[in-house]
């Protein structure tokens, strides 16, 4: 068959080189900038390659919008309709025929195709387009294709194409495949910056930038916003503020295909268009007539949290590569302008590339598919970035809970049935586990949850399901058709959970057993079985329910915003509690009462259903709880009393001065070992009020090794025996023990007082008869011979009734004044 000549685009110069590389090396990498024509010309050129024979070429696109646009453009070049030589295959929409030799398919469809037909019979080449987007399905699809080509189909050709990509790194993954580079033919784009203050809402800044661009620039505008919500707000602000003849066209993933196609089409003659788009329009699309791009610099990214098993949407800064891609949209067909809503110097701080989804996604589908592929550990496959071990472990645990994997990690019969469905594992489990009579409802609910916008945006999934059933639009009909096909999938086992109900909440509980939620506190506040908090608007009908099942949650762990849920009947909750609930006697420490408490707790997961007080049991649990409470309150909470505190200071002094065998008695060391040194001396104690100071002193002494305890009083005596016969306490508050004593009581001493078998001098704090400090010394003989004369003169004037000898070393110690006689 004679085909029309291909357009002359920049990539045309390397098409023969690329075909030769695939002919001889079977694998290749093509790096070509936006506008080079790679998406449409490469598959068409390879139709004539010798290696193809009569085999198909699969062009893998990350997005349905791009897939449809690519297929239409190729069919237009061939002068045919879509579905002849070129067709598309995607979820809810397929246009292929027996004549089709180029199939443009989405990444998720490709992975299912490989898993269903590992040899990819009838396929000559697989082309991964826009691989730089690094979606999870794209990464897994390439890993599968490499496995197939290595083990089953050595003749299969693999090509990875991208505009912004580390080609050398991908080439290494493909076995040092050749890298072919093409120059682009983008028109010049002028970059302008218009800073958005951090306090200004993005929709206000974008709307202002759009109005200014309409006045200053010509042509249509492409505006990048993080998500649907911001798009709708900007559209609202522009409704009454744009001139006649300007069309505002939203473009996001949840729209019907026909509406997306309308947004992409050129503006009618004499009009201008403002396309408000998410990152869906970054690559693989040429929107004719666009000469101005306004970039908010933001995108919405799903981030998976293994600790909660939930994915949350996060608004983040785009990468530098994405900023360049967006700006390039303005120069696809003519010179253009890109207006960035940030400061010029902030561009250098952007990450070079977007973070791959495999590093921040729920990996349960990947782990299930790997198990079906015969791979127990996903990291063993050829991924550009290995999947994180914590996310893999969380995914594996979830699949075991859902019944998709056995405890040994192998695929179960139920897991095989789940994998056969074109659904994420949770939703596949809902369909597989639904009672036969409710299976179609479960499938419809699953489709609703995977296709944004179906049935409206109400938080109540039951209401959205009702609206979807009553919707006769093309997208709703396609969803119903897919649901019927899913429900009728062969191989769904008969051993479904026949006890499960058929209400939306019952079905959702099969998919989200960890997100069954119980009303707690204020109206609209719930606690999920996984321990996370969720909040609904108090005016919403679901906020009145006692039990719900949450399918989608956004925001902080303590009080995330519930986006999609369904009521759970009380009878169903009782059944779930009977099946999955636990009753536990919990012993813990009440910080306010400073007391150990016991209670019997009935839980579903980590959510408490009810609890009742119980007597505190004697034994290890109470001792452990008391020790935990002491740690939380701090070491100072222990009631040592004066004698105990003095003992502790003496022991700490010896440990600091001499080290082992004197034990470490720091707060940290004692708190860490409460169970071994203190708890044995507190049998039956359940609160701090029951701890006697004597028990603490006894426990401290118990820390001293045998043979050391007997030396404590000799090494660190509590008192000093003064020459007068007084027993004066020694202070061990510092590194140097201190003896505070009236100077008269030391008369007659010619040696400095010591402790620790005479090895350590006491610090003398010499006092007047009125107990006021007069001198500090560690050399008493030197004091007698030195400064005593000056001190004596002052003391004689202040205290004339007392004896102040010239030679105190030879005087008699006294604690009294002069005799009246």
Buried (B, 14 or more C-beta within 10 A) or exposed (E): EEEEEBEEBBBBEBBEBBBBBBBEBBBBBBBBBBBBBBBBBBBBBBBEBEBBEEBBBBBBBBBBBBBBBBBBBBBEBBEBBBBBBBBBBBBBBEBBEEEBBBBBBBBBBBBBBBBEEBEBEEBBBBBBBBBBBBBBBBBBBBBBBBBBBEEEBEEBBBBBBBBBBBBEEBBEBBBEBBBBEBEBBBBEBBBBBBEBEEEEEBBEBBBBBBBEBBEEBEBBBBBBBBBBEBBBBBBEBBEEEBEEEBBBBBBBBBBBBEBBBEBBEEBEEEEBBBBBBBBBBBBBBBBEBBBBBBBBBBBBBEBBBBEBBBBBBEEBBBBBBBBBBBBBBBBBBBEBBBBBBBEEEEBEEBEEBBBBBBBBBBBBBBBBBBBBBEBBBBEEBBBBEBBBEEBBEBBBBBBBBBBBBBEEEEBBBBBBBBBBBBBBBBBBBBBBBBBEEBBBBBBBBBBBBBBEBBBEEBBBBBBBBBBBEEBEEEBBEBBBEBBEEBBEBEEBEEEBBEEBBEBBBBBBBBBBBBBBBBBEEEEBBBBBBBBBBBBBEEEBEBBEBBBBBBBBBBBEBEEBBBBBBBBBBEEBBEBBBEEBBEEEEBBBBEEEEBBBBBBEBBBBBEBBBEEEEBEBEEEEBBBBBBBBBBBEBEBEEBBBBEEBBBBBBBBBBBBEBEEEEBBBBEEEEBBEBBBEBBBEBBEEBBBBEBBBBEBBBEBBEEBBEEEBEEBBEEBBBBEBEBBBEBEBBBBBEEEBBBBBBBBBBBBBBEEBBEBBEEEBBBBBBBBBBEEEEBBEBEEBEEBBEEEBEEBBEEBEEEBEEBBBBEEBBEBEBBBEEEEEE
